[in-house]
Amino acid sequence: MPISEADLLAKVPTKLYINGEWVDGSAGATIPVHDPATGAVLARIADATPEDGMRALDAAVAIKDEWAATAPRVRAELLRKAFDRVHELKDEFALLMTMEMGKPLSEAMGEVIYGAEFLRWFSEEAVRVTGRYGINPENTGRAIVSYLPVGPCYLITPWNFPLAMATRKIGPAIAAGCTVVIKPATLTPLTTLYFVKILEEVGVPKGVVNVVTTSKSSALSTPILEDSRLRKLSFTGSTSVGISLMKQAADNVLRCSMELGGNAPFVIFDDADIDKAVDGAMAAKFRNIGQACTGANRFIVHSSVADEFARKVTERVSAMKIGRGTEEGVTIGPLIDDKAVAKCDELVTDAVSRGAAVTTGGKALDGAGSFYAPTVVTGVKAGSDILREEIFGPVLSIISFETEAEAIELANATEYGLAAYVFTKDLARGQRLIERLECGLMGLNAGVISNASAPFGGIKMSGQGREGGAEGIYEFLETKYTMTPNPFA
């Protein structure tokens, strides 16, 4: 029998988790968590102070050596147990994400499957960290290269994928033998709190994972970043905040993994299968209500197929059902808050003022909740804000091109370099774009590209480091080289 929303909320912790205990913030303050579809308060969570943050770091530091020395197989089994438990509770996790973030229930279920996969993947990677041994070229000695846990980590996650972002950071940290303090987004903290409860249930030792929620992120983060005992920062969020955090991290030369903003191009050539391109566009643009850093922002379409693509994608977008994500058949839920709605409206209004046309949507919806109609904007002109700024919402903008060189120039005309999408039947052209598009992730005739087994991350102002894949665990490991004498000399 499906669990009710009230019963589910009763199971979710609302306190801080420090050194294996659920505790109130030292100031006793709380933060409301809202349902973006209705504006209703779902729960009130503990509001951590800087002192609480330091207690969490103290706990992570206290057990760091013991956890680093824990057998990789033990760490792996804990992650695998967490993977199994999340799957057992998949309906509850999906409902919780829909309630606090707004995404349709079917998409939330997809995130549960995706997010859990990081636990399974890194449970497998935990026992595969090896190193190497070799003779130096002069044969005067032997080189031993080993990988060791970087140490206590501070993890900061965004609001748009509250489970997957937590598992994508906590999973490799635990696998590598690191302890962590995690600060989930204030807008969507409940999923992370519930997930950490699962880690507690499966036996992750106290102090290994600590959770602090706060309404004053900067005040809480600053003393943690200034403490020389911290050795790693992993952040997913806006580029502006990421830059500020990197500047703070520089004082202690912290290892940094930064997954920042995006402005993904979606390039459709004249030889593309338009129906498949439309399918890819719907997935790349409207997944998570358009609130994804990998979301396609700029649809760069060859002039000979631009009208056909615009017509077909408009038909699909016009048919999307809007509503609270728990309702049957809903494909577009609310944006995270009213500021997100205002930003979408601002970008569309600017594009129209410069000569673009709205073929469907293009407005905020009246009534409760922060809803913006799924939108298609055609004939976007160069210089429009919608081409330069990240669109964190259900707005698909189309600009046309004539030559491959022009398409590449338009695609690369951004400070960001996270994701890109290309649709073409010409494999040689596809290969050229793999090498010429400035991005860390690319879909060639594919609209969904994220996978736990693949490295996720960007270039330019989209960040540094990689999460997931074989590369992900090494973000939490230091490389150590040891020279020994030639044993035969």
Secondary structure, DSSP 8 states (H G I E B T S, - for coil): ----HHHHHHHS--SEEETTEEE--TT--EEEEE-TTT--EEEEEE---HHHHHHHHHHHHHTHHHHHTS-HHHHHHHHHHHHHHHHHTHHHHHHHHHHHH---HHHHHHHHHHHHHHHHHHHHHGGG---EEEE-TTSSEEEEEEEEE---EEEE--SSSTTHHHHHHHHHHHHHT--EEEE--TTS-HHHHHHHHHHHHHT--TTTEEE---S-HHHHHHHHHH-TT--EEEEES-HHHHHHHHHHHHTTT-EEEEE----EEEEE-TTS-HHHHHHHHHHHHHGGGG--TT-EEEEEEEHHHHHHHHHHHHHHHHT--BS-TTSTT--B---SSHHHHHHHHHHHHHHHHTT-EEEE--SB--SSS--B--EEEES--TT-HHHHS---SSEEEEEEESSHHHHHHHHH-SSEESEEEEE-S-HHHHHHHHHHS--SEEEES-S----TTS-B--EETTEES-BSHHHHGGGGEEEEEEEEE-TT-
